[in-house]
Amino acid sequence: RAQADAFDRQETAKLYAHATGVERPEFTIEEAVACYLTERVSLLKSGDNIEAELSRMFYAYQGRPLSMLADVCKAYQIGEKDKLSPATIRNRIRYLTSACRYAWKHRSMGDRDPAERVTVPVVRNERSYFIDRREMLRLCSHCSSLRARAIFRIAFYSGMRLGEILQAKRENGHFVLTDTKNGDRRMIPIHPKIASAKVCLSYGRIEKNFREARRLAGMEWLRFHDLRHSAASDMINQGVDLYTVGAVLGHRSATSTKRYSHLATQRLAEAVFRIGKKVA
């Protein structure tokens, strides 16, 4: 009975503190996410994707207080490490911390930054596969959709991301991108091989056709994004410098293009090894 009375007194004191403003209420992560989705995410181009990603980890933060965000994220990493890639876990945690930070900054949920102790898994993005023109054509030959084949070719001959291919406009012999990943307008000359190629499929249909084609071609290790890497590889193998390759791909800094530097180094080695060779 003494413990019950003590608990009752504590709860009464908390209610009084909340009512008088002496103590701020403990908000939940759910409340922060709801605020973020309503006020911020609904205005973003990628809003549907962010909402879907947050819903996929709802079980992890359901009913948990905002002050426990770091612990929630740590538990999510441990629980999902054998099921999801580090990049997926990192992205979801970042969406969640963005939601909680938004609620803290704009709706005064909590007394301090709830994400200050959150850690995310290390992601190594150096994994890249390159295919040449012959392999690209082999991939296309195993695709039953003429429209999808055209898009595979556009990716290889332009270096554009799939999302960019879908929104690119054609003007005076160029693909024109006004809403790019880094926010800059970009113009890419249209290669003669894809001058007549049309984009007439949805994102989902393209991905479905790509997965089927790579399976039939025995290239299941290939991702659609690797066609972009392959465009960079082919340009470098033809002697194009890294700065120009980065400009074609829309890289804002040289750091993004650095992943292809080993290809350029190989070409330098070939050049050096020619020194002193007898001329036929």
WOSUL-V153688 format. One record per pair of residues at least 24 apart in sequence whose C-alpha atoms are under 6 Angstrom apart, sorted by the first residue. I is the first residue (numbers start at 1). GAP is how many residues later the second one is. Records with the same first field share a line. If there is no record, write none. Layout:
I: GAP + GAP
//
This chain:
27: 38 + 39
28: 36 + 37 + 38
29: 36 + 37
32: 68 + 71
33: 66
36: 63
67: 47
70: 47 + 48
86: 35 + 37
87: 36
90: 30 + 31
129: 97
130: 100
131: 99
139: 74 + 78
142: 71
143: 70
148: 58
150: 47
155: 72
156: 71 + 75
159: 69 + 72 + 90
//
